[in-house]
Amino acid sequence: MWFAIIADCTAYLPAFVKTWQHPHTESPWFYSLSLVGAFLTMLAYPLQASSVFQMYIMACSLVMIGCIYHNSLLGR
């Protein structure tokens, strides 16, 4: 599972950079729904080793939402 998280994070890095530089190119809906879906999965199943991936998905979704709204959040 850790290899899956590392591979997925490596694939996410260019998306983080692009979204930070061009936040208008992404829609927050996809990441918001991904965040909600991962959260509901965490509620539906007991905490176990595979929950780490759901936590990772929630963290990535939050980071992407932050990248989309960073201009608004930082007052630019």
C-alpha positions in Angstrom: 0.0 0.0 0.0 2.9 2.4 0.7 4.1 1.9 -2.8 0.7 2.8 -4.1 0.7 6.0 -2.0 4.2 6.9 -3.1 3.3 6.3 -6.8 0.1 8.3 -6.5 1.8 11.2 -4.8 4.5 11.2 -7.5 1.8 11.4 -10.1 0.0 14.2 -8.1 3.1 16.5 -7.9 2.7 18.0 -11.4 -1.0 18.5 -10.8 -0.2 20.4 -7.5 2.3 22.6 -9.3 0.0 23.3 -12.3 -3.0 24.0 -10.0 -0.9 26.4 -7.8 0.2 28.3 -10.9 -3.1 28.2 -12.8 -5.9 27.7 -10.2 -8.6 28.6 -12.7 -7.9 25.5 -14.8 -9.3 23.1 -12.1 -12.8 22.7 -10.7 -13.0 22.3 -6.9 -16.1 20.0 -7.3 -14.1 16.9 -8.2 -11.8 17.3 -5.2 -14.6 18.2 -2.9 -16.6 15.0 -3.9 -13.4 13.0 -3.6 -12.9 14.3 -0.1 -16.5 13.5 0.9 -16.3 10.1 -0.6 -13.1 9.2 1.2 -14.6 10.6 4.5 -17.7 8.5 4.1 -15.6 5.4 3.4 -13.7 6.1 6.6 -17.0 6.3 8.5 -18.5 3.1 6.9 -15.6 0.8 7.6 -13.6 0.2 10.7 -10.1 1.7 11.0 -7.6 -0.7 9.4 -4.4 -0.6 7.5 -6.2 0.2 4.2 -7.6 3.3 5.8 -4.2 5.0 5.3 -5.0 5.3 1.6 -8.3 6.9 2.3 -6.6 9.4 4.7 -4.0 10.1 1.9 -6.8 10.7 -0.6 -8.5 13.2 1.9 -5.1 15.0 2.4 -4.5 15.3 -1.4 -8.0 16.5 -2.0 -7.5 19.2 0.7 -4.2 20.2 -0.8 -5.7 20.5 -4.2 -8.6 22.6 -2.9 -6.1 24.8 -1.1 -4.1 25.2 -4.4 -7.3 26.2 -6.2 -8.3 28.8 -3.6 -4.8 29.9 -2.5 -5.2 33.4 -4.0 -8.5 34.0 -2.2 -7.1 32.5 1.1 -3.9 34.6 1.0 -5.7 37.8 0.0 -4.2 38.2 -3.4 
